[in-house]
Amino acid sequence: MSSCPKCQGSMESGFIPDFNYGSVLELKWVEGPPEKGLLRNLKTKGKRQFAISTDRCTRCGYLDLYARETNPPR
């Protein structure tokens, strides 16, 4: 288990959910600036995407976010 860079408290792993039309998805980081597509959606096809995991300090609440690659572009 790692320690908090702010207060040296214990860090616990978790994630930030992305609520979308009745489903719960994993939050993702997408490369590049946001570009609008059809129906006001954002374009993500062909861009590198990384799932975001989060560590939280149990003492001060500090959040540390990490991104790991999930779907390489095709």
Residue pairs with C-beta under 8 A, 6 or more apart in sequence:
1 10
1 11
1 12
2 11
2 55
3 9
3 10
3 11
4 10
4 11
4 57
4 59
4 60
4 62
5 62
5 64
6 57
6 60
6 62
7 57
7 59
7 60
7 62
9 57
9 58
9 59
9 60
10 57
10 58
10 59
11 55
11 56
11 57
11 58
11 64
12 55
12 56
12 58
13 53
13 54
13 55
14 53
14 54
14 55
14 56
15 26
15 27
15 51
15 52
15 53
15 54
16 27
16 52
16 54
16 65
17 24
17 25
17 26
17 27
18 24
18 25
18 26
18 27
18 28
19 25
26 51
26 52
26 70
27 51
27 52
28 49
28 50
28 51
28 52
28 70
29 49
29 50
29 52
29 67
30 42
30 44
30 47
30 48
30 49
31 47
31 48
31 49
32 47
34 42
35 42
35 43
36 42
36 43
37 43
46 73
46 74
47 73
48 69
48 72
48 73
49 69
49 70
49 71
50 67
50 68
50 69
50 70
51 67
51 68
51 70
52 65
52 66
52 67
53 65
53 66
53 67
53 68
54 63
54 64
54 65
54 66
55 63
55 64
55 66
56 62
56 63
56 64
57 63
